[in-house]
Amino acid sequence: MLAIYPIARQALRRVGVVAIAIEKHDSDLARQMRRAATSIVLNIREGSQSQGRNRNARYWNAAGSASEVLGCLDCAEDLGYVRDADARLRAELDHVAGVLVRVCRGAR
C-alpha cells in the first residue's frame, strides 16, 4: 500500500464536510466531488493489489480524480457556494496526485 493512502482517506473526510456546504446550492456538483474523492481512495487501494499496466492505470485514475476534486472546489468557489475551501484539503490532494504521477512515471 502506498504511504499516501491515509492522506487520501483524510482528504475524503474533508471533502465530505465541504460537500455538505456545496450541496445546499448544487447537489450535482457535491455528488460529483464525492464520487471523485471516493475514486481516489478506491483506485489507490485497487492499484496496490494490481500489477504492471493495471497498477499504473489505477494510479493514473486516482491522480485524475484528485485533479477533478480540485476542479470541483474551484467551481464551488467561483460560483460562490463556498469561500476559500480548506487549504489543507487542496494541499493533500496536490500531494496525493503528485506522488501518484511520480510513481506512474517511475514505473515506465
C-alpha positions as CSV (number, residue, x, y, z in Angstrom):
1,M,0.0,0.0,0.0
2,L,1.3,3.5,-0.9
3,A,2.1,5.7,2.1
4,I,-0.3,8.3,0.7
5,Y,-3.3,6.1,1.3
6,P,-4.0,7.6,4.7
7,I,-3.7,11.1,3.3
8,A,-6.2,10.2,0.6
9,R,-8.6,9.0,3.2
10,Q,-8.1,12.2,5.2
11,A,-8.8,14.2,2.1
12,L,-12.0,12.2,1.5
13,R,-13.2,13.0,5.0
14,R,-12.5,16.7,4.4
15,V,-14.4,16.5,1.0
16,G,-17.4,15.2,2.9
17,V,-17.5,18.3,5.0
18,V,-17.1,20.7,2.1
19,A,-19.7,18.7,0.0
20,I,-22.3,19.4,2.7
21,A,-21.9,23.1,2.2
22,I,-21.9,22.8,-1.6
23,E,-24.9,20.5,-1.6
24,K,-27.1,23.4,-0.2
25,H,-26.5,25.1,-3.6
26,D,-25.7,22.4,-6.1
27,S,-26.4,18.8,-5.3
28,D,-24.9,17.6,-8.6
29,L,-21.6,19.3,-8.0
30,A,-21.4,17.9,-4.5
31,R,-22.2,14.4,-5.7
32,Q,-19.6,14.6,-8.4
33,M,-17.0,15.8,-5.9
34,R,-17.8,12.9,-3.5
35,R,-17.6,10.4,-6.3
36,A,-14.2,11.7,-7.5
37,A,-12.9,11.8,-3.9
38,T,-14.1,8.2,-3.3
39,S,-12.5,7.2,-6.6
40,I,-9.1,8.4,-5.3
41,V,-9.2,6.1,-2.3
42,L,-10.7,3.1,-4.2
43,N,-8.2,3.3,-7.1
44,I,-5.2,3.6,-4.8
45,R,-6.4,0.5,-2.9
46,E,-7.2,-1.4,-6.1
47,G,-3.8,-0.4,-7.6
48,S,-2.0,-1.7,-4.6
49,Q,-3.3,-5.2,-5.4
50,S,-2.7,-4.9,-9.2
51,Q,0.4,-5.4,-11.3
52,G,2.1,-3.8,-14.3
53,R,-0.2,-1.7,-16.6
54,N,-3.2,-2.3,-14.4
55,R,-1.5,-0.9,-11.4
56,N,-0.4,2.2,-13.4
57,A,-3.9,2.6,-14.8
58,R,-5.5,2.6,-11.3
59,Y,-2.9,5.1,-10.0
60,W,-3.4,7.4,-13.1
61,N,-7.2,7.2,-12.4
62,A,-6.6,8.2,-8.8
63,A,-4.4,11.1,-9.8
64,G,-7.0,12.3,-12.3
65,S,-9.7,12.0,-9.7
66,A,-7.7,14.2,-7.3
67,S,-7.4,16.8,-10.0
68,E,-11.2,16.5,-10.6
69,V,-11.9,17.2,-6.9
70,L,-9.7,20.3,-7.1
71,G,-11.7,21.4,-10.1
72,C,-14.9,20.9,-8.2
73,L,-13.5,23.1,-5.4
74,D,-12.6,25.7,-8.0
75,C,-16.1,25.6,-9.4
76,A,-17.7,25.8,-5.9
77,E,-15.6,28.8,-5.0
78,D,-16.2,30.6,-8.4
79,L,-19.9,30.1,-8.1
80,G,-20.0,31.4,-4.5
81,Y,-21.0,28.1,-2.9
82,V,-18.0,28.1,-0.5
83,R,-15.4,30.7,0.3
84,D,-11.7,29.7,0.4
85,A,-12.1,26.0,0.5
86,D,-10.0,24.2,3.1
87,A,-6.3,24.9,2.2
88,R,-5.2,21.6,3.9
89,L,-7.6,19.7,1.6
90,R,-6.0,21.3,-1.5
91,A,-2.5,20.5,-0.2
92,E,-3.5,16.9,0.5
93,L,-5.0,16.5,-3.0
94,D,-1.9,18.1,-4.6
95,H,0.4,15.8,-2.7
96,V,-1.5,12.7,-3.4
97,A,-1.7,13.5,-7.2
98,G,2.0,14.4,-7.3
99,V,3.1,11.1,-5.6
100,L,0.8,9.1,-7.9
101,V,2.2,10.8,-11.0
102,R,5.8,10.2,-9.9
103,V,5.0,6.5,-9.1
104,C,3.5,6.0,-12.6
105,R,6.3,7.8,-14.4
106,G,8.9,5.8,-12.5
107,A,7.2,2.6,-13.5
108,R,7.7,3.1,-17.2
